């Protein structure tokens, strides 16, 4: 899903985004670090993933809208 950066604190690497429907979601340093970014700007478009792929889940990764998200890991019981 995509969103727009509302806030970003470079010291704590935390912030918040607005989803396209206006819903606000916060993200923590772990989600920021998972995206491999160094900085975000207010108003910047981003791509993100949440724990349950809905607007109510916790953000697990955030990166630039022009970058692809990494594939989800395959659970051990589904590996061949």
C-alpha positions, 0 to 999 in steps of 0.5 A: 500500500502507498501513503504520504509522509506526515512526520519524520524524526531523523533522530528516533527514525520514527514518524507517521504517514497518511494513507490515501483514504486519510487514515494516519499510521505511525511507524517505528524505527524497526519499520524504517530500518527495514526499508533501507532508507536514510531519510524521509521528507514531509509529503514524500510518497512511500510504500509500506507493509503492515502486519495484516495488510490492512490500514489497522495493522502495525507498519513493518516496513516503509520505503520509497514509493518508487522502490519495490517491497521485498518479498514476504518470507516463506514460512518453514512449513511451506518450504519444499 
